């Protein structure tokens, strides 16, 4: 009930709520358009009006889930503006780490080195003990996060 009263008060005083293009304003905000540009385009007083409306209607979670739109804008402008290679790589890397809901996923892979040593043959263990040489398959597995296969360690 308290939320309904709060939203009612907000809607009565909000220039975005009463704007004939309210849906477009909200969609632009969710799609990471600049609140200052939104205010200018739709002839609102200032960007604070957009932010107040977004907070009252809880548009920020939708905007965060739509980080894909912001990254797409950066990637699309690559041929139009001077950008650094690291900026492009960062944008593409971040884009690739988004799941279908637009959430940024930190992918981590671990390798259990003990289990890899257990897979080594007696000859491979002896060579490692003598001169520190690891089998090719061991190094490949560590480099690929433990997803590859190979050598005598497949037993």
N, C-alpha and C positions, 0 to 999 in steps of 0.2 A: 504494500500500500504506500509506504514511504517513497518508493521509487516512482510510482505513478504520479504522486504529488510533485516530486522533483521534476519529472519529465514534463508534466503539465505546465509548471512555471517556466521551464526552459522554453518550451514550444511557444508560449505566449510572447516571449521577449526576443526570440531568436530570429534573426533576419534570414538565416539559411532555411529554417523550418517553413517559413512563409514565402520563400522564394519560388517563383514558378518553375525554376530549373533545379529544384532541390535534388532530385535523383541524379542528375548529371554532376552536380557539385559533390555529392557523396561518392559517386563512382570515380570522379577525378581524384578525390582524396585517397580512396582505397587503392587506386592505381599509381600512387606515389607522385602525383602532380604537386608542385610547390603550393603550399597554402597561400603564399603571397600572390602567386600568379592566379590562383583560383579566385581570390578576393578581387583582384583587378579585372579578370575576365567576366565575372558575374556581377560586378559593381557592388561588392560588399564593402563595408567600412574598412576592414583591415584583416590581416591573417588571423588575428586573435578571434575573430568571429567564427572562422572556419575551425580553429582549434577547440573553442568552447563547444561548438556543435558536435565535433568529433568525439570529445570527451563525454558529453551528455548522452550521446547515442552509442557509445562504446564501439566506435569505428576503428580504434587503434588495433585491436586484435585481428580484425579482418585485414587491415593494412599490413600488419606484420606477416600474416599468412600469405600475403600477396607480394612478397619480396621479389618474386620472380619477375613481376612487371618492372620494378626498378632496375633490376639487372639487365633485362631485355633492352631497356632504354639506353643503358650505357653501352651494351654490346652493339646495338643498331647504329649508334652515332660514331662508331669507330672510323668510318670513312669520311665523316663530315668535320671532325674536330681533331686537333692535335692531341693525341693521348700517348701516354708512355706504354711501352710493352708490358711492364709489370702491372699497370692498371688493368689492361685488357686481360692478362693472364689471371689476375685476381678475380675479375668479374666472371670470367668463364669458369674458373675453379669453383667459385661460390655457387654459380648457376648449376653446375654439375652435381653439387652436394644437396640440392633441394629434392625433397620427396614429392609425391603427387599432391600432397596437401600444402605445398609451398613452405614446408618447415625445413630449416637448415639442419642437416644430419651430419654429425661428426662420426666419420667412419674410422674405426680403429681396428687394427689386426694385431694379434699377438702370436708369437711362436713359442712353444714350449721346447726350449733347448734341451732339457733333460730327456724328453721323449725322442728327440733327434739323435742324441748320443746313444740312447738305448738301441736305436735302429742300426747303428754302425756295426759293421762286421769286426771280428777280432783283428784282422789285418788293418782295417781303417783306423781302429782305435790305437793300434801299435804305431802306425805311421804318425798319427796326431800326437801321441806321447813323445815320439822321438824328435820330430821337427816342426810340429804345429800345423802340419798340412791337413786341411779338411777335404773330404771328398767333394767332387764337383756337385753332386746331387744335394749335399748338405747346404752349400752356399746358395744354390738355386732356390731351395726351399725357403731359406731365410730371406732372400731377396724378394720372393713372391708372397711373403706372408704365410708360408706353410701350405700353399695351395697347389704347388707343382709336385711332380713325381719324378723319380729317376733313380738310377744306380742301384747299388746293393742294399740301399736302405729301404727298399720297397717290401721287404719280407714281413 
